């Protein structure tokens, strides 16, 4: 019987519960389908610390090798370390991770050589079709000459590449608390930070895919409470929190206050524009107004895009952008094959903070100019009907502009909001920003009353 992949093949990746929704036999078919669709004669494969990851990645490698592709296994790695390997070795790659999802989940993030994304429109739909067909009709015939499976260490070279992109040679000593959330930050941080003038206070560096301390999703405020308290207790200069596969990095200032990812985007954009004058910077439409303002002030060109890494990467390639940022704390660098790496963003923050004498809160104040609601999710019965009701309420009002680049964005002189539907759940996601707290609260409450009415 053909496998039902509708529940596990998402817009950008494969993700589901193991072994209920997928297992090693399906992973093997995914490996075969991946090399068929990418026409690869060699690939690179890595995995995170989840209990199911070694078996799934090994099965994927067997499926790829059976069809003649040589497989390089890089073992335990962060997602951006896999992107590094794909870029540096110029090979398509597959990363076994479910990022911040609970322990019973696993998934595959795939890319073409040079870390170019594989999503629904760039090969994932074809991969799904092949896996469904083969699960019904039997595995494809093996190649006359199977590929080889070998191993390679890439962590040292990954760290060296990142450190070549940011000058940290003359920073002052800093005390930094790092919460790895029992995820892959515990694997990458010790090597990347080794030799820097940093007093690192590690939290939850033990690799444990059952996440015994808290979910490895720093976007949820509940998961950075431990870090905030530790930064204050240690009198640290800042705190860093990585998600499960360590491709996203969240920052906490010396007061234990979260720093908006939009402020980090603006800070890094200013630094990258100093290196590449006149460059283009991509930002998604829920980042703060601060981001395009800072980009223009530093001589750059801001380009607004939809939410989601495949859109950002496509836009970066199309515009030759030097940097891109999302409000979800994904940061993309031209110097890193347009791929996202939270670690490189963290190094920029350390360089900026360590290059002057002030505090992090004082440093980021210039990049954090507005009041944001954060993302507010509402469960609704009919996404389209509720969104249409919101549009009807604001349409035709003087002084407002409406656009539908991604969901509905309504912009006034002193505020804006974006309302978009989740692709995977019956949710509407609301983001509001304004020049002051009362205005933000008023707009937020008005929109939520319609959404939840």
N, C-alpha and C positions, 0 to 999 in steps of 0.2 A: 504493500500500500504506500502511496506517495505521502511524504511528510507534509504536514501543514505548516508552512513557513510564514504565514501571514502574521502570526503573533510575534515572531522573533526577528524578521528582517525589517529594520526601521529605515528612516530616510537616509541616515548616514552610516549605519553600522548594523551588526547582528547582535541581538541581546535577548537573553531569556533564562529561565530557570533550568539548572542542570540537576538530574538527568530528565526531569519531567517534560521539558519542551525541546531539548536537544542534548546530544551526547557525542561520544567519540566517533561513532559510526557516521553521524552527520558531519562532524568536523572533518573527517577524511574526505567526504564528498565536497565540502567547501574548499578544501585544499586543491582538489582536482579541478573544480570549477574556476577557482581563482587564476590558476596558471593557464587555463583554456581561454578565459576572457581577456586576460592581460597579455596573452601570447608570450609569457615569460619563459626563458630557459634557465633562469636562476632567480631565487627570491630570498628574503631575509625574514625570520620569524622570531618574535619575542613574547614574553608573557609576564603577568603580574603575580602577586603572592597568594592568589585564591587557591584553595585546595584542589579545585578541578583544573587549574590552568596548565600544569605540566602535561597531564594526559591529553587534554584537548589540543594543545599546540603540537605535541608529538604526532597525534593522529592527522592533523592538518598537513604536517610535513610529509608523512607517509603518502597521503593522497596526492600531494604535489610531485613528489619524487616518482611515484608510480607512472605519472604521465611524462616523465623525462626531465623535469626541472631539478637543478641542483639547489639544495636548501642549506642556508646558513642559519643555524640556531644561535641566537645571542642570549638565550636564557632569561633570567630575571632582569627586567628593565622597566623604566617608566615609558609612557607612551611617547614622550618627546625624545627619549633615547632611541626608540624604534624609528622615529622620523629621522633622527640623525643618521642612523645606519642606512636607511633607505636613500637619503641624500648623498652621504659620503661614498657609499658603495654603488650608487646609481642602480638600485634594484627595487622592484616592487616589494612591499612589505605587509606583514600581518601581525597585529598586536592582540594578544588574548587578554582581555580585561572587560569588566563591567563598570569601570570607573568608580563611582560613588554608590552604586547599587548594593543592596544587602548581600550577605555571603553566599546565598544559594544561587545567585545569578552569575552568569559569565557571558562573554561576548567577543566579537572580533571587530577591530577597526582596521580597515584595509586601505592601502595606498598604492599608487603606481610608482614607478621609479622617480626619484627626486621628490618623494613625499607628496606627490600630487594626489588629491582626494579621490576616493572611490565612493560615490553615493548613488542614489536611485538613478540619476540621469547619466552617470559616468561609469556604469558597469555593474552596479549592485543588482539591478533588476535582472540582467542576463545571468548573473551568478545564481540568483534565486531560482530562475527557470531551470537551469541545468541541474541543480541539486534536487529540485522537485521531480524532474524527469528520471534522474538516476536512482532516486530512492524508490521509485515505482518499478523501473525497468531493469535495475541492476547497475552496478558500477561500470564506468567506461572501460574499454579494453586497455590494458597497460601498454606503455610505449615499448618498442622493441628493445630500447636501451634505457633502463630506469636511471633517474638522477641520483646524485650522491646526497648524503645528509652529513654535514660537518658542523663544528662549533667554532665560535669566535667571540672573543672578549671585546666589548666596545665601550665600556664605561669610562675608561681612562681617556680615550680619544674624544668621547662626547664631552667630558669635563674640559679638556684642553680647548676644544672648539669654542665652547661657550665663553671661556675665560679670555679667548683671543678677541672677542667681540666687545668687551667692556673693560676699560682700564681701571683696575682696582689697586694699582701699585702704590698709590700715595694716599689712600684713605686713612683716616684716624681709626684707632681701635674701637670696635663696636661690640656691645653685648646683645645677642639676638637669641630669642627663644624660638625654636622650630617645632611645630606640632605636625608630625608626619601621619598621624591618624592610623598607625599600623599599616600604612600603605607604602608605595614605592619611593616616597621621599626619604624614608629610612635607609633606602639603598643608594640613592643618588647624592643626597646632601653631604655625607661624610667625605666623598671623593671630590665633589665640586668645591666645597668650602675649605678643604685641606690647604694649609699654607697661607690662607688669608688672615688678616689681623682681626679675627672674630673670636669672641668668647661665646661659643655655641652652647646653649642649654637645650638638650634634646628631650622631646616628649613623644612617647609612643613610637619609638624608632624600630621596635621589634616587628618584623614582617609577619602579619597575622591576618589572613583573609577572612577570619570570622569577626573582625572588628570588635574586640572585647571592651574598648574604652568609649568609643562613640562612633557614629557613622562617619565615614571619610568624605563628608560633603560640607565644606566650609561655607557654602552659600546659605545653609540653614544656621541662623544665629545660635541655636542651641549647641552646635558642634564646635564653636570657638570660645565657649565660656571658660573652659579650662585654660586655654591659651591666654585669654585676657587677664585672668587672675594671676597666672604665672609671670606674665610680663611685669605686672605691678609689684608682685612679691620679690622679684629678682632685681627690680630697678633697671630693667633692660631698656635699650634704646628702641627696640621694635620687636614685633613677633611676626612669624611667617607660618601660614597653615597651608598644607598641600592636600589635594584630594587624593582618592584612592590610587589612581594611576599617575599621579604627580604631574599632570600636564597643566593644572591650574594652580595658581598661588594667590592666597589672600593675605593682606597685610593689616597688622594691628599697630597703632602708634604707641608711644611711651606711656600714655595715660590708660592704655588698654582699650582705646576706642578703635572700632573698625575703620579702615581707610577705604573710601568708595573706590571700586575698580575703575570708575570713570576718572577719578583723580589720578590713579596710577597710569591709566591710558594717556592722560594729558601730560604727566611728568615724563613718561618714557618717550612720547611723541616729541616733546621739546628737546630731549637729549638726542634722539635720532635725527631730528632736523638740524641740529648743530653739526652732526657728522655728514649729513647729506642735504645741504641747503636747497630749499625750493622743492623738496620732495612731496609726494602725495601720501596722505595718511587716511586709512579706511576706519570708519567707526560705524557700529550698527545703530539703528534708529532709536534704541532705548538708552544709549549713553547720554550723559549730561550735555547740556548746551555748552558747558565749559570746554569740552573736547574740541569742537570745531573752532571755538574762539581762540584757544591756546595755539592750535595749529596755524591759524591765520596770523596771529601775533608773532609767531616764530618763522613767518615767511613760507609756510607750507600750504598745500591745497587739501582741504578735507573732502572726503567723499563718503556719503551716507549710504548704507546698505541694509539689506534684510538681516534678521537674526539667524545665525547658524554658520558653522565653520566652512561648509562648502561654498556658500555665497561669498564669505569674506575672502577665501582663497582664490575663487574665480575672479573677483574684483581686483585683488592684488595683482594677479597675473595680467589681467586686462589693462590695468592702469600703470603697471610698473611701480606700485606703491612700495614705500620703504618699511611701513609698519601698519599694523591694524590692531584694534582693540574692541572687545565686547564687554558689556556690563556684567557678564557672567564670570569675568576674570580669565578669559582666554585672550592671550596676547600673541600676535603673529608677526614674524620678522622676515624681511626679504633676505637677510643674511642667514636665515635658517630655513631656506627652501620654501618660504611663505607659510611654513607650518607654525603651529602654536607651541610655545614653551613658557610655562610659568617660571621655570628656573631662570631663564634669561631676563625676564621682567624683574625677578627678585634681585638679580645681580645689579640691574640698573638702579633699583631703589637703594641698595647698599652703597653703590658708587655715589649717588646723588647725596645721600645722607652723610656718608663718610667724607665727602669732599668739602664740607662746610661745618661750622661749629654749632648750628642751631639744632633744635629738636625736629623730629619727623612731623609732629603736628603743625609746627610753624612752617616747615618746608612745603607741606601739601596744601596749606590754607590757600595759597595763590591759585591752586588748581581745583579747589572745591568751592564753587561760587554760588551754588543754588541749593534748594531744599528738595530732596527726592523722597518719594513714598516707599521706595523699594518695590519689589514685584509682589503684587497681591493676587492670589488665585481665588477664583469663585467657581464652585461646581454648579453647572447649569444643565437643564434638560435639553435645550436647543441652542447651541452656540450661535448659529446664524441668526436666529430670531432675536436673541438678546443683543447681539452686536448691531443688528439693523435698528433696534429700538434706540440704542445709544446714538447711532448716526442720525436718526430722525430728530432727536432732541437738539442736536447742535447744527444741523444743516441749515444754511440760509441765515445764520446769525451774523450780524455785521462784525467785522474785525477778526473773524476766525478763518483759518484755512484748514481744509480737510484733505488728507491723502491716504491712499491705500497701498503703499509700497509693501507693507507687511502688517496685515490687520488694518485697524483704523487709527490714524494719528490726527488729533485736533490740536492746532497751535494758535495761541493768542499772544498778545504782546508780553504778558507777564507769566504765562504758564503754557504747558503742553501736556497732553496725555496720549498714551498708546494703549490700545486694547487689541489683543490678538488671541486667537484660539490655539490651544495646545494640539499638536499633531497626534498625541498618544493617549490623552485622557479627556474626559468631558469637562474641560476647564476653559475659562477665559482668564487671561493674564493681564493685569492692569499695572502700568507704570505712569506715575504723575511727577512732574517737576514744576517748581514755581520759584519766584524770587524771594518769597518769605513763607514762614510756616502757616499762618492763617489762610493764605491763598491756596497753598497746596492742599491743606485739609479740606477746604471748602470744595475744591474741584474733585478731589478723591471721593468725598462722601456723596456728591451729586451723581458721579458716574456709578459708584457702587449701588446706590439706591435704584438706578435703572437696571443694572445688570442683575441684581438679586431681587428685583421687584416682582 
